[in-house]
Amino acid sequence: MITLPGEKIPVVNHEKVKIIRKQFVINPDESSVIARHSGLIIDREVKGEHKLGLLTRPKKYLPEAEDFVVGIIKSRENEAYLVDIGGPTIARLGETEFQGASKRNKPNLEVSLVM
């Protein structure tokens, strides 16, 4: 079965489903999962455990929360930097989000710096 991003896929028992590589979001209210990417759904049972995966061929990196990324500073706003991390949008990084940074002690980073 082929799916698109945001499409709901019904699941018989969502409590016992193991999602492979964060490719789906579990929707417990409707006993379904929501696809995060497009691709071919892989549904199999291994050693009594129901596994659900997605076979994709992404051409562009889609960053997710908690990913470690390398970015290039593109510009500076009032209290933030706009950073290109290779995703579909530009990331916004606040000046006080750096380790040890405060309102008085902010980093002074230049445009085109790789971080």
Legacy VTK file of the C-alpha trace (Angstrom):
# vtk DataFile Version 3.0
C-alpha trace
ASCII
DATASET POLYDATA
POINTS 115 float
0.000 0.000 0.000
1.324 3.467 -0.897
0.766 6.454 1.383
1.217 10.234 1.321
2.232 12.560 4.189
-0.668 13.197 6.584
-2.643 10.165 5.442
-4.333 8.093 8.175
-3.660 4.361 8.138
-6.049 2.222 10.240
-4.426 -0.130 12.749
-6.232 -2.972 14.521
-4.406 -2.741 17.875
-2.309 0.438 18.085
-0.981 -0.404 21.588
1.005 -3.349 20.206
2.346 -1.643 17.080
6.042 -0.743 16.972
6.829 2.176 14.658
10.130 1.885 12.778
12.282 5.077 12.527
9.603 7.642 13.565
7.892 7.444 10.181
4.370 7.487 11.619
2.587 9.355 14.390
0.227 7.264 16.531
-3.318 8.648 16.689
-4.813 6.824 19.733
-8.265 8.443 19.458
-9.081 6.794 16.139
-6.938 3.607 16.318
-4.831 4.767 13.408
-1.375 6.097 12.575
-0.545 9.150 10.474
2.219 8.945 7.875
4.968 11.580 8.102
6.423 10.864 4.641
5.272 9.351 1.369
6.236 5.822 0.446
5.397 2.130 0.495
4.008 0.804 3.800
5.820 -2.229 5.216
3.598 -4.130 7.647
4.997 -7.302 9.196
4.951 -9.391 12.351
8.259 -10.532 13.838
8.382 -12.775 16.933
4.853 -11.805 17.946
5.575 -8.085 17.597
3.686 -6.057 14.987
6.091 -3.694 13.133
5.031 -0.881 10.842
7.528 0.858 8.564
7.731 2.983 5.464
9.979 2.468 2.454
10.848 5.936 1.160
13.255 7.553 -1.266
13.645 11.083 0.070
15.568 13.545 -2.068
15.757 16.208 0.625
16.607 15.903 4.296
13.665 16.508 6.622
15.030 17.596 10.016
13.224 16.444 13.135
13.314 17.545 16.767
16.450 16.459 18.648
18.482 15.922 15.423
22.104 17.022 15.407
22.626 19.218 12.351
25.285 21.403 10.745
24.086 24.765 9.524
25.252 27.997 7.896
24.170 31.319 9.351
22.268 33.188 6.636
21.238 36.366 8.483
20.648 37.911 11.874
17.348 39.188 13.279
16.687 41.151 16.476
17.582 38.401 18.939
18.013 35.381 16.672
20.022 33.919 13.823
18.506 32.396 10.684
20.369 29.166 9.924
20.241 27.024 6.768
20.295 23.372 7.916
19.543 21.842 4.517
15.837 21.338 5.177
12.795 22.745 3.419
12.784 25.853 5.656
15.335 28.045 7.399
15.832 27.355 11.125
15.620 30.143 13.722
18.169 29.984 16.544
17.786 32.405 19.461
20.872 34.166 20.832
20.196 32.948 24.379
19.847 29.291 23.318
23.615 28.767 23.339
25.241 27.130 26.345
26.225 29.787 28.895
24.461 32.577 26.988
22.312 35.188 28.729
20.853 38.617 27.913
24.205 40.194 28.844
26.470 37.477 27.487
25.368 36.722 23.900
27.493 35.156 21.164
28.488 37.405 18.265
28.324 35.147 15.199
28.925 36.340 11.659
26.886 35.598 8.542
28.204 32.557 6.552
29.696 30.951 9.666
29.349 27.152 9.681
28.112 25.801 12.991
LINES 1 116
115 0 1 2 3 4 5 6 7 8 9 10 11 12 13 14 15 16 17 18 19 20 21 22 23 24 25 26 27 28 29 30 31 32 33 34 35 36 37 38 39 40 41 42 43 44 45 46 47 48 49 50 51 52 53 54 55 56 57 58 59 60 61 62 63 64 65 66 67 68 69 70 71 72 73 74 75 76 77 78 79 80 81 82 83 84 85 86 87 88 89 90 91 92 93 94 95 96 97 98 99 100 101 102 103 104 105 106 107 108 109 110 111 112 113 114
